[in-house]
């Protein structure tokens, strides 16, 4: 294998894809990179090379309904993100004490 020069799809600058990197990618079945190393790192960190999503395509985060119940053992108030139903609800301290062994 020989070194290959690829044009980055994000910054449009050429970068060298070395023969040793090609062997590594081929051994693991990866596709050859389309972005240079700095653009790949920026994309992982959420940098400027990431494609922007139109605000109309984003979903609004809807808050979950919460349910407040009393702990079955100590009576402390516990907030749940699910309806309690017929379950025995315990606060974290009582739950750990009941399941400690």
C-alpha atoms as one frame of an Amber mdcrd trajectory, in Angstrom:
protein
   0.000   0.000   0.000   1.075   3.554  -0.653   0.201   6.799   1.076  -2.973
   8.338  -0.336  -3.907  12.005  -0.425  -7.590  12.619   0.445  -9.520  15.899
   0.469 -11.357  16.492   3.758 -15.125  16.718   3.269 -15.446  19.271   6.100
 -12.600  21.779   5.611 -11.754  20.875   1.976  -8.026  20.668   2.768  -5.961
  17.700   1.548  -4.502  15.286   4.082  -2.274  12.220   3.773  -3.735   8.844
   4.673  -0.613   6.806   5.427  -0.106   3.179   4.410   0.096   2.082   8.065
  -3.260   3.767   8.763  -4.757   2.091   5.690  -3.627  -1.320   6.961  -5.121
  -0.581  10.393  -8.463   0.457   8.858  -8.519  -2.531   6.467  -7.677  -5.010
   9.242 -10.653  -3.828  11.285 -13.033  -3.450   8.344 -13.381   0.324   8.733
 -14.139   2.674   5.842 -11.410   5.122   4.899 -11.863   8.501   6.593 -13.580
  11.356   4.782 -12.357  14.003   7.219  -8.872  14.993   8.376  -7.859  14.209
  11.951  -8.574  17.733  13.357 -12.055  17.736  11.778 -12.792  14.211  13.094
 -11.785  15.308  16.604 -13.854  18.493  16.331 -16.852  16.435  15.201 -16.513
  14.125  18.214 -16.390  17.136  20.523 -19.351  18.766  18.795 -17.236  21.407
  17.088 -17.966  23.651  14.139 -17.395  20.986  11.481 -20.549  19.183  12.576
 -23.495  19.579  10.217 -26.098  21.929  11.585 -29.630  20.629  11.997 -32.438
  22.899  10.956 -34.426  24.169  13.976 -37.594  22.880  12.333 -36.197  19.312
  12.459 -35.267  19.367  16.147 -37.676  17.824  18.607 -38.646  19.789  21.646
 -37.866  18.033  24.907 -41.097  17.318  26.722 -40.815  17.127  30.516 -41.886
  13.830  32.037 -44.788  13.791  34.432 -43.656  13.041  37.989 -45.455  11.335
  40.844 -44.790  12.085  44.513 -45.335   9.284  47.028 -44.269   8.500  50.594
 -41.590   5.903  51.361 -43.198   2.697  52.639 -40.653   2.408  55.495 -39.764
   5.888  56.748 -42.457   8.073  55.182 -39.974  10.360  53.387 -41.265  11.949
  50.175 -40.039  10.253  46.959 -40.466  11.621  43.430 -40.977   9.048  40.670
 -41.032   9.331  36.860 -43.435   6.397  36.612 -46.837   5.785  38.179 -46.353
   3.794  41.397 -49.271   1.391  40.907 -49.361  -1.421  43.495 -45.594  -1.436
  44.102 -43.874  -0.897  47.419 -41.952   2.339  47.027 -38.915   3.042  49.203
 -36.544   6.019  49.343 -32.961   5.279  48.212 -31.727   4.837  51.798 -34.457
   2.367  52.763 -34.128   0.525  49.440 -30.391   0.004  49.988 -30.964  -1.122
  53.581 -33.651  -3.616  52.483 -31.456  -5.101  49.714 -28.099  -5.033  51.526
 -27.968  -8.667  52.198
